[in-house]
Amino acid sequence: MAGGSSSPSPASALIQVRCAGCRGVLAVAPGMTEFICPKCQMAQRLPPQLMPNPSSSTPSPPKSSAAPALPAPPQPRKRASQASQTSQAHGVDPTKIQLPCVRCQAVLNVPHGLANFRCPQCGVDLAVDLSKLQNFLTAASNGAPPASVPVPPTFLPVLPPGTPQLPQLVAVTTTVPIGLPTTEPPEEINEVAIDVERDEDEGGTVGETFTDYRPPKLSLGLPHPDPVVETSSLSAVQPPEPTYELNIMDELDQTKTLSCLQIETIVYACQRHLHHLPTGDRAGFFVGDGAGVGKGRTIAGLIWENWQQGRHKAVWVSVGSDLKYDARRDLDDVGAKCVQVHPLNKLPYSKLDSKAIGIKNGVIFVTYSSLIASSERGRSRLQQLVQWCGHEFDGLIVFDECHKAKNLIPDAGSQPTRTGKAVLEIQEKLPEARVAYCSATGASEPRNLGYMVRLGLWGDGTSFQDFPQFLGALEKGGVGALELVAMDMKARGMYVCRTLSYKGADFDTVEAPLEERMTNMYGKAAEFWADLRLELLSAGEISGEEKGVSNQIWRLYWSSHQRFFRHMCMSAKVPAVVKLAKEALAENKCVVIGLQSTGEARTEEAVTKYGVEMEDFVSGPRELLLKLVEENYPLPPKPDTFQQGEEKVTEIQRKRHSAQDVSFKGRVRKVAKMEDVSDDDSGDYSPCKFFWGSLDYSLSCQPCSKPFIAY
């Protein structure tokens, strides 16, 4: 609704009233009954005394007060005029009910449900007569015309107890046009929620997930070179008081090779290793630091501290044999140059401390795959390690990247892995060993904790009889239960978990434009996979395979299809990544490239198939495709005489991969001829040509056009 304050006629033609909101004096044109105060924007209506007479177009001028000042409680001044109406008034606030004040007769906009309030014009306390209000709402809801709607129930002044109500306040005889609200009130805006969202968008402190980390109870060593953070839940828990004194602390003060965070981890790990669990086994420690905090150098510091304590044997279990060089570097950095590192996979299966091998002390570096290996005579690496350590061994055993043993307690329907069993067995056979678990993702799921028996979270002296009971409680509690376990572990001095801070880091998504060569290669690959699908369909019909076998082939087809194009999309990004890396290096920045897949499995298969001497790169997509076709293409039974040909299949495969005209670019086609030497010309095999390439393949049998594949 808009207010109607227009330019008036002579001053004598105006009606002066006081605003019910700001209490300012307003000049209202004759004939205008509804208006909006231009100052406070409050919608109002003239009092009943000033309403025009409906029987006459010209209102009768009532007598006005000549007093220039307004008394208290104020009464509106009334002036008579015959001037014509100069502006049109509009309705009042539709979201409220319009009711007149019992004293000043000002029509007020009253919110629904409000029963007691004060008149903003005359200041009298008012109360709604609910009995008349119900009659008014009933009459209005029946669709009666506005002129016949009775005046809303008048407000009754609130009087002291025992004072009778004035009878004239109840009787109302006039009628006022009024309409009920037809729209819902506007939705309220939660300003507090808006401020919280604004703070989060601007990087405020509301709802922080990580907090800056500093050792709370140790002041040894230099600060870590990069900012380190800890989860808010762990930061709410304080570790126990450190009581262990490092023997290598004087040396570390001179060399300054370990930061305060790494020294703190060594102190709490050594302190934890002084205790035994109720089962009699020595307690273990869990290092859950993320990448960049320096777990490798922390492990080296642990080995060097135990060496200074007279424990000159240690076992370092990791994921790859190449990490042996990193272990050697970390030991040299902390000053343990005299500690020898012996890779177990390079040693024979005989006794390590025998005269033939002669390893009396040092670090045995073993991979998880070597831990489950065994010789042809049945002697295992695990037995070899246990014999070298001895049953009274109290040295250090470090399970680096210990998440490799996470499948000790698999999901329903699966079997425990040999790696998980081996990790559990070596801990059982060496109960006095000082065990340290190291992994940034060691407890991503509750069941992944199954091999960490030295933490003492279940078993004797705990609330859980065994690990299945512990696992059931955690799965019921969800992520919150895992957080509580982590907080309890930190409070008991058996767990640390810090990670590098990403504060100030920017993330950009860069689009890698496709080169024309890659676009053509992608198109040819798509055409080939479509042709291969048709060939598999026709070959399946010819061979008459069972439904179960056919479904298995199609599952392998589509999984290989997805992996193939995923590798191809990754290779398409290489030129753009190289360009970005060169630009960053030119700005003296450090470049870290993360790969979704390294193709290690395909490379190992190629080495096994073709040998270690290869003249070209191994193409992951090509080897994946060849494996699918060679192992799953529907064929009739292989004849016994097939292996008597001029060249064996292994030789053909070796030549196929090492040929000079075959490159990883996939542009050249290699033809390997294979002829059937069977004396029976009527057989299913005829002289054929097997065409292949890294991407441009064609599988055909000429001249008979029958499905063919090299075994």
VOGU-3710 file (C-alpha; in Angstrom, 3 decimals, decimal comma):
1> maggssspsp> 0,000/0,000/0,000  1,202/3,432/-0,736  0,630/6,482/1,294  -1,288/9,358/-0,024  0,508/12,455/1,067  0,009/14,899/-1,811  0,171/18,642/-2,149  -2,767/19,998/-0,233  -5,124/22,840/-1,018  -5,201/25,755/1,360
11> asaliqvrca> -4,250/24,966/4,916  -7,866/25,113/5,985  -8,649/22,115/3,701  -6,318/19,685/5,529  -7,039/17,368/8,453  -4,260/17,062/11,010  -3,803/13,773/12,866  -1,035/12,327/14,987  0,840/9,258/13,649  0,288/6,157/15,755
21> gcrgvlavap> 3,942/5,132/15,245  6,304/8,111/15,367  3,646/10,403/16,927  4,331/13,101/14,416  1,539/15,428/13,202  0,374/14,523/9,705  -1,715/16,607/7,281  -4,329/14,361/5,667  -6,320/15,465/2,610  -10,116/15,455/2,971
31> gmteficpkc> -11,713/12,186/1,909  -8,583/10,137/2,579  -9,270/7,449/5,178  -6,178/5,223/4,862  -2,603/6,395/4,555  1,063/5,626/5,368  3,234/7,842/7,500  6,071/9,143/5,273  8,460/9,071/8,254  7,951/5,681/9,907
41> qmaqrlppql> 6,165/3,973/6,967  3,373/2,740/9,269  0,031/1,973/7,574  -2,855/3,688/9,406  -6,538/4,644/9,177  -8,471/7,691/10,350  -10,214/7,383/13,729  -13,988/6,672/13,567  -14,771/10,260/14,605  -13,038/11,592/11,480
51> mpnpssstps> -14,472/9,030/9,070  -16,688/10,607/6,321  -20,467/10,088/6,510  -21,400/7,362/4,003  -24,789/9,049/3,295  -23,154/12,206/1,998  -20,253/12,738/-0,324  -19,200/15,791/1,643  -18,197/15,149/5,245  -19,846/17,283/7,873
61> ppkssaapal> -17,243/19,450/9,542  -17,048/18,632/13,206  -15,993/21,194/15,667  -12,282/21,360/16,104  -10,278/22,373/19,078  -8,666/25,759/18,828  -5,877/24,873/21,205  -2,557/25,135/19,363  -0,909/22,511/21,593  -1,914/18,879/21,822
71> pappqprkra> -2,864/17,680/25,302  -1,771/14,377/26,857  -3,126/11,924/26,062  -3,075/13,575/22,645  -6,252/14,050/20,691  -6,105/14,580/16,916  -7,005/18,087/15,649  -9,924/18,107/13,248  -10,497/20,712/10,552  -13,561/20,964/8,292
81> sqasqtsqah> -13,100/21,516/4,593  -15,018/21,378/1,327  -11,922/20,848/-0,816  -11,925/17,957/-3,238  -9,839/14,811/-2,682  -6,420/15,137/-4,299  -4,964/11,599/-3,826  -6,283/8,075/-3,620  -5,620/6,008/-0,464  -4,733/2,312/-0,592
91> gvdptkiqlp> -5,392/-0,522/1,886  -3,698/-1,249/5,178  -1,280/-3,958/6,295  -2,927/-7,207/5,081  -0,960/-9,412/7,465  -2,633/-7,936/10,600  -6,111/-7,258/11,965  -7,260/-3,626/12,164  -8,837/-2,860/15,571  -9,745/0,558/17,103
101> cvrcqavlnv> -8,298/1,857/20,370  -10,926/2,323/23,112  -9,557/5,745/24,122  -8,205/7,588/21,080  -10,190/5,508/18,552  -7,052/5,133/16,372  -7,267/2,046/14,172  -4,239/-0,140/14,950  -2,655/-2,971/12,985  -2,656/-5,840/15,514
111> phglanfrcp> -0,687/-9,070/14,841  -2,614/-12,318/15,115  -2,525/-13,845/18,595  -1,481/-10,635/20,394  -3,853/-10,183/23,379  -2,198/-7,490/25,537  -0,258/-4,432/24,396  -0,079/-0,644/24,668  -1,564/1,857/22,229  1,334/3,668/20,525
121> qcgvdlavdl> -0,713/6,876/20,236  -2,335/7,467/23,613  -0,222/5,094/25,723  -3,087/3,207/27,343  -2,695/-0,540/28,141  -5,138/-2,579/26,077  -6,512/-6,128/26,012  -8,484/-7,862/23,244  -12,085/-8,886/24,019  -11,772/-12,479/22,842
131> sklqnfltaa> -15,534/-13,156/22,925  -16,260/-10,464/20,378  -13,160/-11,298/18,369  -14,501/-14,784/17,686  -17,830/-13,359/16,449  -15,972/-10,937/14,216  -13,820/-13,621/12,626  -16,863/-15,873/12,096  -18,842/-13,142/10,386  -15,897/-12,193/8,201
141> sngappasvp> -15,152/-15,785/7,173  -18,768/-16,326/6,005  -18,159/-13,921/3,149  -20,233/-11,003/4,424  -19,607/-7,715/2,564  -17,197/-5,336/4,225  -19,878/-2,788/5,042  -21,922/-5,309/6,990  -19,001/-6,719/8,950  -19,347/-5,624/12,551
151> vpptflpvlp> -16,600/-3,584/14,091  -13,875/-5,772/15,525  -13,977/-6,257/19,239  -12,829/-3,190/20,998  -9,830/-3,155/23,286  -10,470/-3,032/26,998  -8,145/-0,979/29,194  -6,172/-3,044/31,679  -7,315/-1,859/35,131  -6,143/-2,777/38,627
161> pgtpqlpqlv> -7,803/-5,807/40,273  -11,218/-5,047/41,766  -11,897/-2,098/39,455  -15,052/-2,667/37,377  -14,793/-2,264/33,651  -16,416/0,845/32,206  -19,635/-0,153/30,411  -19,158/2,375/27,581  -15,928/0,653/26,561  -17,768/-2,444/25,416
171> avtttvpigl> -20,644/-0,978/23,411  -19,737/-0,299/19,789  -22,461/0,637/17,304  -20,644/1,780/14,182  -19,329/-0,405/11,367  -15,912/-0,251/9,755  -14,952/-1,878/6,389  -12,292/-4,472/7,055  -10,811/-7,497/5,294  -9,039/-10,532/6,648
181> ptteppeein> -5,421/-11,174/5,634  -5,060/-13,310/2,528  -1,290/-13,817/2,438  1,100/-15,470/4,861  3,523/-13,282/6,783  6,990/-13,009/5,234  9,574/-15,572/6,312  11,882/-14,421/9,055  15,595/-14,183/8,242  18,032/-15,799/10,658
191> evaidverde> 20,716/-13,153/10,872  22,865/-15,312/13,177  22,992/-18,135/10,624  23,920/-15,676/7,898  26,799/-14,317/9,996  28,068/-17,872/10,664  28,011/-18,738/6,958  29,771/-15,486/6,126  32,517/-16,221/8,667  33,027/-19,717/7,231
201> deggtvgetf> 33,183/-18,412/3,660  35,739/-15,811/4,675  37,894/-18,404/6,456  36,877/-17,542/9,981  37,399/-19,637/13,052  33,866/-20,998/13,209  33,764/-24,791/12,975  37,513/-25,356/12,591  38,391/-29,003/11,841  42,135/-28,695/12,497
211> tdyrppklsl> 44,164/-26,694/14,983  47,814/-25,720/14,915  49,984/-28,261/16,699  52,943/-27,798/19,006  54,233/-30,360/21,506  52,236/-29,505/24,646  54,619/-30,994/27,209  58,042/-31,067/25,519  60,328/-28,243/24,497  63,133/-30,266/22,908
221> glphpdpvve> 64,512/-29,672/19,423  63,826/-27,096/16,766  60,353/-26,253/15,427  59,169/-28,292/12,477  60,089/-26,571/9,197  56,457/-26,531/7,996  53,212/-25,703/9,836  51,633/-28,832/11,321  48,025/-29,276/12,438  46,019/-31,775/14,464
231> tsslsavqpp> 42,327/-32,595/14,414  40,202/-30,590/16,820  39,037/-33,720/18,623  42,605/-34,867/19,339  43,713/-31,378/20,328  41,143/-31,463/23,144  43,109/-34,302/24,791  46,471/-33,911/26,500  49,113/-36,683/26,339  50,623/-38,079/29,547
241> eptyelnimd> 53,618/-36,518/31,200  56,873/-37,502/29,441  59,215/-39,354/31,787  61,640/-41,021/29,353  65,036/-39,416/28,806  66,667/-39,917/25,409  70,263/-41,108/25,272  70,735/-39,465/21,876  69,435/-36,049/22,995  72,884/-34,488/23,356
251> eldqtktlsc> 73,799/-35,619/19,882  70,507/-34,297/18,479  71,125/-30,905/20,100  74,372/-30,671/18,173  73,241/-32,018/14,817  69,684/-30,579/14,945  68,530/-33,295/12,554  65,166/-33,967/14,226  62,375/-31,486/14,841  60,468/-31,134/18,107
261> lqietivyac> 57,574/-33,194/16,691  59,838/-36,100/15,750  61,609/-36,009/19,109  58,228/-36,029/20,875  57,216/-39,160/18,946  60,464/-40,949/19,883  60,053/-40,046/23,567  56,472/-41,312/23,820  57,243/-44,454/21,784  60,180/-45,401/24,029
271> qrhlhhlptg> 58,107/-44,586/27,099  55,291/-46,795/25,856  57,683/-49,687/25,157  58,608/-49,804/28,848  55,141/-51,153/29,710  53,593/-54,585/29,265  50,000/-55,491/28,491  47,925/-57,732/30,834  48,588/-60,567/28,361  52,331/-60,325/29,060
281> dragffvgdg> 53,263/-58,893/25,663  55,190/-55,644/25,441  53,024/-52,630/24,617  53,257/-51,058/21,156  53,027/-47,554/19,697  51,117/-46,170/16,703  52,563/-43,347/14,571  49,712/-41,949/12,449  51,462/-38,859/11,082  50,659/-37,799/7,549
291> agvgkgrtia> 53,030/-37,226/4,664  55,633/-34,547/5,272  55,921/-34,900/9,045  58,867/-37,282/8,648  57,915/-40,807/9,703  61,049/-42,273/8,057  63,424/-40,107/10,045  61,387/-40,759/13,200  61,837/-44,514/12,663  65,556/-43,984/12,154
301> gliwenwqqg> 65,675/-42,048/15,427  63,891/-44,903/17,212  66,406/-47,433/15,860  69,333/-45,233/16,872  67,942/-44,746/20,394  67,511/-48,509/20,863  71,011/-49,049/19,477  72,398/-46,705/22,124  70,499/-48,756/24,713  72,343/-51,906/23,626
311> rhkavwvsvg> 69,640/-53,391/21,412  71,603/-53,866/18,181  69,016/-55,856/16,211  66,003/-54,329/14,490  63,488/-55,341/11,807  62,118/-52,738/9,387  59,119/-53,957/7,349  58,060/-51,759/4,424  56,197/-51,917/1,121  59,027/-51,859/-1,412
321> sdlkydarrd> 62,629/-52,980/-1,644  63,670/-49,626/-3,122  62,813/-47,941/0,177  65,914/-49,598/1,597  67,921/-46,663/0,199  65,610/-44,199/1,954  66,130/-46,123/5,185  69,892/-45,891/4,736  69,636/-42,139/4,122  67,469/-41,537/7,202
331> lddvgakcvq> 69,828/-43,499/9,438  72,782/-41,496/8,153  70,911/-38,248/8,799  70,338/-39,033/12,480  73,967/-40,096/12,966  73,512/-43,889/12,835  76,050/-44,464/10,070  77,454/-47,475/11,872  74,139/-49,343/11,688  74,080/-51,663/8,683
341> vhplnklpys> 70,919/-52,207/6,617  70,505/-55,709/5,146  67,819/-56,286/2,466  66,318/-59,685/3,188  65,195/-60,357/-0,377  68,852/-60,403/-1,495  69,847/-63,021/1,060  69,502/-66,820/0,928  67,011/-68,701/3,082  69,669/-70,092/5,429
351> kldskaigik> 70,360/-68,772/8,925  71,204/-65,085/8,871  73,761/-65,393/11,674  75,537/-68,371/10,121  79,112/-68,197/8,923  77,968/-68,134/5,323  75,928/-64,947/5,751  77,364/-63,556/8,967  74,734/-60,973/9,971  75,101/-60,575/13,713
361> ngvifvtyss> 73,399/-57,203/14,156  71,987/-54,260/12,242  68,638/-53,653/10,547  66,961/-56,342/8,477  64,942/-54,537/5,813  62,104/-56,744/4,587  59,062/-56,085/2,411  55,573/-57,394/3,130  55,762/-59,593/0,043  59,069/-61,079/1,256
371> liassergrs> 57,553/-61,666/4,685  55,166/-64,245/3,204  57,692/-65,762/0,783  59,089/-69,255/1,152  61,675/-71,399/-0,579  61,129/-74,596/-2,542  62,226/-76,566/0,504  59,467/-74,974/2,579  61,600/-72,580/4,647  59,899/-69,189/4,996
381> rlqqlvqwcg> 61,281/-65,722/5,487  59,175/-65,384/8,622  60,886/-68,370/10,203  64,235/-66,963/9,130  63,513/-63,649/10,886  62,249/-65,293/14,083  65,362/-67,499/14,236  67,672/-64,482/13,777  65,881/-62,421/16,434  65,505/-65,183/19,014
391> hefdglivfd> 62,540/-65,722/21,332  63,968/-63,310/23,914  64,270/-60,554/21,338  63,423/-57,159/22,845  64,551/-54,996/19,946  62,498/-52,858/17,599  60,099/-54,141/14,924  58,715/-51,378/12,725  55,734/-52,009/10,467  56,069/-49,109/8,042
401> echkaknlip> 52,958/-48,476/5,904  51,259/-51,042/8,115  47,933/-50,665/6,291  49,221/-53,408/3,983  48,130/-55,847/6,704  44,657/-54,343/7,103  42,818/-57,353/5,635  43,559/-59,621/8,566  39,864/-59,296/9,489  38,169/-59,075/6,065
411> dagsqptrtg> 34,543/-58,470/5,223  32,033/-61,268/5,368  32,662/-63,877/2,704  36,381/-63,092/2,307  39,477/-64,792/3,644  42,285/-63,177/5,661  45,303/-62,257/3,594  48,641/-63,959/4,058  50,243/-60,600/4,795  47,887/-59,937/7,699
421> kavleiqekl> 48,482/-63,414/9,089  52,266/-63,010/8,832  52,224/-59,644/10,637  50,140/-61,159/13,435  52,324/-64,276/13,661  55,637/-62,462/14,032  54,166/-60,419/16,899  52,962/-63,584/18,620  56,323/-65,328/18,271  58,290/-62,320/19,575
431> pearvaycsa> 56,267/-61,157/22,613  59,067/-58,973/24,022  59,674/-57,072/20,789  59,172/-53,317/20,765  56,531/-52,886/18,059  55,831/-49,620/16,248  53,020/-49,246/13,690  53,455/-46,463/11,136  50,772/-45,432/8,657  48,822/-42,303/7,745
441> tgaseprnlg> 45,776/-44,470/6,869  46,141/-47,285/9,376  42,679/-46,878/10,916  40,484/-45,689/8,066  37,992/-48,407/9,047  37,534/-50,152/12,413  38,317/-53,616/11,025  41,709/-52,371/9,820  42,911/-52,344/13,439  42,810/-56,138/13,712
451> ymvrlglwgd> 46,582/-56,676/13,463  47,435/-53,966/16,051  47,317/-56,391/18,973  50,056/-54,551/20,892  47,892/-51,466/21,476  45,907/-53,256/24,175  42,485/-52,081/22,995  40,884/-55,510/23,449  41,645/-58,702/25,337  42,563/-59,176/28,986
461> gtsfqdfpqf> 42,228/-56,098/31,134  39,920/-54,281/28,709  36,183/-53,911/28,214  36,230/-56,144/25,132  36,940/-59,855/25,286  38,280/-60,098/21,746  38,582/-58,074/18,554  35,170/-59,066/17,067  33,483/-57,628/20,151  35,611/-54,481/19,895
471> lgalekggvg> 34,804/-54,213/16,172  31,070/-54,584/16,797  31,083/-51,731/19,307  32,979/-49,460/16,925  30,729/-50,223/13,967  27,678/-49,358/16,046  29,235/-46,061/17,109  30,395/-45,051/13,633  33,014/-42,376/13,029  32,369/-40,822/16,432
481> alelvamdmk> 33,431/-44,039/18,141  36,672/-44,104/16,149  37,408/-40,545/17,237  36,840/-41,506/20,863  39,249/-44,433/20,483  41,873/-42,135/18,966  41,436/-39,641/21,805  41,794/-42,428/24,376  44,941/-43,719/22,676  46,522/-40,275/22,723
491> argmyvcrtl> 45,610/-39,759/26,377  47,310/-43,075/27,230  50,470/-42,140/25,316  50,293/-44,704/22,516  49,259/-42,586/19,519  50,265/-39,429/17,667  48,600/-38,099/14,527  49,707/-34,844/12,918  49,681/-33,642/9,330  50,957/-30,720/7,314
501> sykgadfdtv> 48,749/-27,655/7,250  47,092/-26,570/4,002  46,596/-23,045/5,261  47,233/-20,618/2,422  47,114/-23,321/-0,254  45,235/-22,584/-3,480  43,518/-25,189/-5,642  42,862/-24,636/-9,312  41,285/-26,906/-11,899  43,219/-26,619/-15,145
511> eapleermtn> 41,727/-27,890/-18,375  44,166/-29,939/-20,452  43,538/-29,337/-24,168  43,659/-32,459/-26,325  46,204/-32,600/-29,104  45,106/-33,718/-32,537  47,177/-36,886/-32,257  45,465/-37,828/-28,982  42,028/-37,048/-30,400  42,624/-39,362/-33,349
521> mygkaaefwa> 44,027/-42,048/-31,064  40,963/-41,862/-28,825  38,642/-42,168/-31,813  40,483/-45,214/-33,182  40,456/-46,835/-29,741  36,707/-46,331/-29,443  36,169/-47,863/-32,876  38,328/-50,838/-32,007  36,514/-51,568/-28,746  33,217/-51,441/-30,628
531> dlrlellsag> 34,577/-53,916/-33,194  35,940/-56,141/-30,429  32,501/-56,249/-28,850  30,985/-57,496/-32,117  33,738/-60,084/-32,490  33,116/-61,356/-28,966  29,400/-61,644/-29,694  29,966/-63,630/-32,875  32,683/-65,787/-31,301  30,417/-66,597/-28,394
541> eisgeekgvs> 27,673/-67,740/-30,750  30,068/-69,946/-32,714  31,610/-71,556/-29,649  28,234/-71,971/-27,958  29,440/-70,941/-24,516  27,278/-71,329/-21,458  25,450/-68,350/-20,034  27,602/-68,139/-16,901  30,832/-68,115/-18,898  29,440/-65,504/-21,253
551> nqiwrlywss> 28,455/-63,200/-18,380  31,945/-63,507/-16,927  33,484/-62,510/-20,264  31,306/-59,425/-20,505  32,143/-58,371/-16,980  35,818/-58,599/-17,837  35,210/-56,778/-21,119  33,576/-53,744/-19,555  36,007/-53,560/-16,621  38,950/-53,664/-19,048
561> hqrffrhmcm> 37,155/-51,119/-21,230  36,911/-48,712/-18,306  40,529/-49,192/-17,242  41,749/-48,786/-20,816  40,134/-45,391/-21,353  41,036/-44,245/-17,858  44,709/-44,853/-18,640  44,283/-43,116/-21,972  42,718/-40,051/-20,348  45,607/-39,934/-17,893
571> sakvpavvkl> 48,125/-40,035/-20,731  46,284/-37,195/-22,463  47,053/-34,959/-19,482  50,819/-35,564/-19,603  51,722/-32,677/-21,983  49,778/-30,167/-19,894  51,318/-31,495/-16,664  54,830/-31,241/-18,115  54,168/-27,657/-19,151  52,882/-26,691/-15,694
581> akealaenkc> 55,794/-28,467/-14,005  58,369/-26,604/-16,109  56,711/-23,277/-15,321  56,732/-24,066/-11,589  60,390/-25,141/-11,670  61,290/-21,916/-13,433  59,786/-20,091/-10,426  61,889/-22,172/-7,981  58,884/-24,148/-6,781  58,783/-27,790/-5,761
591> vviglqstge> 56,654/-29,987/-8,022  54,776/-33,012/-6,680  52,806/-35,091/-9,186  50,175/-37,550/-7,972  49,266/-40,514/-10,167  45,946/-42,328/-10,056  47,720/-45,451/-11,288  51,397/-46,168/-11,862  50,925/-49,188/-14,143  53,197/-51,244/-11,906
601> arteeavtky> 51,100/-54,396/-12,263  51,150/-54,233/-16,073  54,897/-53,610/-16,012  55,562/-56,639/-13,799  53,441/-58,822/-16,082  55,345/-57,552/-19,116  58,688/-58,295/-17,459  57,524/-61,815/-16,627  56,254/-62,330/-20,172  58,998/-60,697/-22,261
611> gvemedfvsg> 62,001/-60,613/-19,923  63,826/-57,744/-18,270  65,558/-56,580/-21,457  63,017/-54,509/-23,367  63,707/-51,894/-25,974  60,558/-49,868/-25,418  58,272/-48,579/-22,729  55,510/-50,819/-21,457  52,131/-49,528/-22,585  49,605/-50,161/-19,830
621> prelllklve> 46,524/-49,901/-22,077  48,082/-52,208/-24,682  49,031/-54,896/-22,167  45,619/-54,678/-20,538  43,903/-55,185/-23,888  46,154/-58,056/-24,890  45,533/-59,775/-21,583  41,778/-59,522/-22,085  41,914/-60,991/-25,583  44,496/-63,674/-24,896
631> enyplppkpd> 42,872/-64,995/-21,744  39,159/-64,583/-22,444  38,525/-64,740/-26,197  36,167/-67,709/-26,874  38,039/-70,501/-28,640  37,631/-74,243/-29,285  39,966/-76,634/-27,427  43,655/-76,262/-28,220  45,174/-79,151/-30,239  48,172/-80,988/-28,850
641> tfqqgeekvt> 50,260/-80,397/-31,984  49,964/-76,629/-31,742  53,043/-76,273/-29,562  55,203/-77,997/-32,218  55,278/-74,979/-34,539  58,322/-73,092/-35,728  58,261/-70,649/-32,824  56,850/-71,015/-29,383  54,375/-68,486/-28,093  56,779/-67,044/-25,545
651> eiqrkrhsaq> 59,291/-66,331/-28,276  56,620/-64,699/-30,410  55,559/-62,533/-27,500  59,143/-61,528/-26,793  59,722/-60,556/-30,423  56,386/-58,805/-30,538  57,314/-56,506/-27,686  60,986/-55,953/-28,524  60,525/-55,319/-32,238  61,931/-51,973/-33,311
661> dvsfkgrvrk> 58,906/-50,987/-35,376  56,552/-51,169/-32,393  56,464/-48,128/-30,129  54,308/-46,974/-27,284  52,741/-44,393/-29,587  50,627/-47,079/-31,153  51,120/-46,031/-34,778  52,874/-49,068/-36,237  51,303/-52,467/-36,779  53,266/-55,645/-36,166
671> vakmedvsdd> 52,423/-58,827/-38,023  53,256/-62,148/-36,404  52,686/-65,088/-38,677  51,635/-68,381/-37,199  50,948/-71,425/-39,325  49,197/-74,593/-38,309  51,486/-77,626/-38,798  48,718/-80,153/-38,366  48,586/-82,827/-41,029  44,786/-82,686/-41,085
681> dsgdyspckf> 43,814/-79,963/-43,548  40,185/-80,323/-42,581  40,804/-79,104/-39,042  39,533/-75,863/-37,557  42,894/-74,137/-37,847  44,186/-72,765/-41,128  47,042/-70,459/-42,111  46,253/-67,225/-40,343  47,679/-63,827/-39,734  47,411/-62,237/-36,325
691> fwgsldysls> 47,548/-58,457/-36,645  48,209/-56,428/-33,562  49,443/-53,051/-32,431  49,359/-50,947/-29,299  46,112/-49,314/-30,342  45,429/-50,160/-33,982  44,489/-53,818/-33,610  42,642/-56,060/-36,006  41,898/-59,634/-35,038  41,092/-61,692/-38,101
701> cqpcskpfia> 41,654/-65,076/-39,612  42,409/-65,184/-43,329  41,261/-66,716/-45,562  38,754/-68,604/-43,393  37,672/-65,571/-41,258  37,316/-67,726/-38,136  38,069/-66,471/-34,618  41,740/-66,923/-33,842  44,048/-66,138/-30,980  47,574/-67,160/-30,070
711> y> 47,745/-69,365/-26,964
//
